[in-house]
Amino acid sequence: MMVVARVLALGLVMLAPSLALLKPGPLLAQEQVARIERIQVEGNQRIEEQTILGYLGVQPGDPFDPAALDRGLKALFATGLFEDVRLERRDGVLVVRVVENPIVARVAFEGNSAIDDEQLRAEVGIAPRSVFSRRRVQDAVRRILDLYRRNGRYAARVDPKIIRRPQNRVDLVFEIQEGPVTRVCGIAFVGNRAFADSTLRGVITTRETAWYRFFTGADVYDPDRIELDKERLRRYYRARGYAEFEVVTTTAQLSPDGRCYYITFAVDEGPRYRFGRIELVSDIPELEPEQLRKLITVREGGIYDADEIERTVQAITEQLGELGYAFARIEPEERFDREKRIIDVLFRISRGPRVYVERIEIRGNVRTLDRVIRREFRLAEGDPFNAAKLRRSIQRIRNLGYFSKVDVRTRQGSAPDRLVVEVEVEEQPTGELSFGGGYSTAEGFLADARLAERNLLGRGQKLDLAFTISGRTTRFDFSFTEPWLFGYELSAGIDLFHTVTDFQSEGSFDQRRTGGRLRFGYPLSEFLRHSVRYALRRIEIDNVDPGASAFIRAEEGSRITSAIGHTLTWDRRDNLFLPNEGFVVRLDQDFAGLGGDNRWIKHQLRAAWYYSIVPDVVLNLGVRAGHILGLGKDVRLADRFFIGGQTLRGFRFGGIGPRDRTTGDALGGNLYYVGTAELRFPLGLPKELRMFGRTFVDAGSLTDIDVSGPALVDSGDIRVSAGVGVSWISPLGPLSIDFAQPLVKDDEDETERFRLSFGTRF
């Protein structure tokens, strides 16, 4: 028996480990793992215990798991509510000891003058009654420094001060040392052989510091501007034959005092190439490429010009759009022959993917309403994308004159066949307070003031108030224009005026003009516009000198003119305000006789053509002419044409044309014509000054009058003048000075050799 017992005992001992592995005892495991019996929170004042336990993520009954407790500790720190958190184990109790972050009582800034407190508060993102944390303060310091760097102050220093207050509150004070504006004191180029440093400095937008650049800020260091300059250098070289040009490195070294940056562009020009074979092929079967070949402006053997290739692509794209191929794609394929240094170009036309405009996003407009910008688009959301229409839309937005910068980009939409058009604008002042001045030997100085708003309330409406006073004129004008009436491209406007003019020196009389005009305009095509108008005015001639011409004494009294008219304008200028290319033609016709005292028909034609000879040198050829014909009645003095001053430089207003030989009084004329040739050119000054010179020749005549008599002088001869001028588009407004010398004139003509005008904006 004892042997049997011993054998059984030995077998149980040997089987016990195997049985334990097969089925562990739960009661034994629970006794070996320590569990959390209770959680005790200490140190909290404002934050509820349940909130802390929620972030902790463990509860009574859970094991003391180091990994779980570590996750809970990190979660509590991540809330930003606590300055310190500690977890302690006291037997079966988990103690959570917290130190709450204080509450911010006040945020203040000291030492700042270049950037105001409101801008800084918006940047730091810490407001009174928010929770204080050192991480948030560090982030605020970094954002303040970034703000100062964006304003060109790289030497700025920010020292945050924390002032403890009762009830766990703090005052947060940022002590700021703004430092000077960090300007660019030197720009150098390494590796350039074809162009001198001075030439390349004129290509980029960043400028070396100079006293006259306080208006522009182009000499303030800006990393984003440096990136733009790299692209401008690349385009400049590629437009002059250097197809493989690249900017290798760009370094910006800050001086020890933090006042200056010294920028160095290291470039690799590469060889200069010429155009080889130029080919045009079409992968669209029904499209014959020959009809588009005339649009190719690059020529075999010419210096390689990437800009010319781009212009050719744009011209073909626009033509294809007009032919109905909205989705056609033109891809220039360039093949390099590095031994011969030539580049063959193949313009390949293919069917591009059907792409539509998903949406148009507009940013940067603070005052201007979105609809004012959207209505200038020739593309609408849902339309097939058309590059030519997009370029025209950009031109129309720029022609509004509301924005100093208009950038348009496209990006992929929600699907491969969808594009999003992004419009980024930067608004500029549209209000204008302008003052003008002039001088003539007969009249002396004159002055005028004008208050205008081209974008009233951001709606695109135009309001104009003008007042002129001189030795002979007092004039008041009011004008209002709604460019899109009832949401349609129909403009409507009203003009009111009252003018008192002393013509004693020209014709020995005074004239009063009072009246108004209603007008409507609408487009006939993309570049052709038509407008109609009705005008009613009362003209009174009084205070006629007893010794005045008999022709003028016969005009004394008041008369009413009721006239309708229209204007046809064809405008293909690239820019309405300072054109470089294109032309504009305007025809005005008016008929008086719908009531009133006068009956006549008047025609006026004005045309101007602009051609850029080389960049920044623009030739302007202009012509204007007019004729008025009396219908059963003579044309009155007040309805005749008077030219001179701005219309024929070198001669005073009313200085040429029919006049009374005995009194010298100007009588005006029924027919006039003036031709102008003007050359605009740079003065060699920095471009950011926006100052340029002009040289001009004017020629014209004023003749034909209904009255006759032995005292009448009307040679009808042509007059010619020539001169020079300087214009400055200053930050305070335009300023122009003209000096003109009459070359061909009659003895009776009155001249004006000097003219000055200036203005300011708000």
Secondary structure, 3 states (H helix, E strand, C coil): CHHHHHHHHHHHHHHHHHHHHHCCCHHHHHHHCCECCEEEEECCCCCCHHHHHHHHCCCCCCECCHHHHHHHHHHHHHCCCEEEEEEEEECCEEEEEEEECCEEEEEEEECCCCCCHHHHHHHHCCCCCCECCHHHHHHHHHHHHHHHHHCCCCCCEEEEEEEEECCCEEEEEEEEECCCCCEEEEEEEECCCCCCHHHHHHHCCCCCCCHHHHCCCCCECCHHHHHHHHHHHHHHHHCCCCCCCEEEEEEEEECCCCCEEEEEEEEECCCCCEEEEEEEEECCCCCCHHHHHHHCCCCCCCECCHHHHHHHHHHHHHHHHHCCCCCEEEEEEEEEECCCCEEEEEEEEEECCCCEEEEEEEECCCCCCHHHHHCCCCCCCCCECCHHHHHHHHHHHHHCCCEEEEEEEEEECCCCCEEEEEEEEEECCCEEEEEEEEEECCCEEEEEEEEEEEEECCCCEEEEEEEEEECCEEEEEEEEEECCHHHCCCEEEEEEEEEEEECHHHHCCEEEEEEEEEEEEEECCCCEEEEEEEEEEEEEEECCCCCCCHHHHCCCEEEEEEEEEEEEEEECCCCCCCCCCEEEEEEEEEEEEEEECCCEEEEEEEEEEEEEEECCEEEEEEEEEEEEEECCCCCCHHHCECCCCCCCCEECCCCCCCEECCCCCECCECEEEEEEEEEEEECCCCHHHCEEEEEEEEEEEEECCCCCCCCEECCCCCEEEEEEEEEEEECCEEEEEEEEEEEECCCCCCEECEEEEECEEC
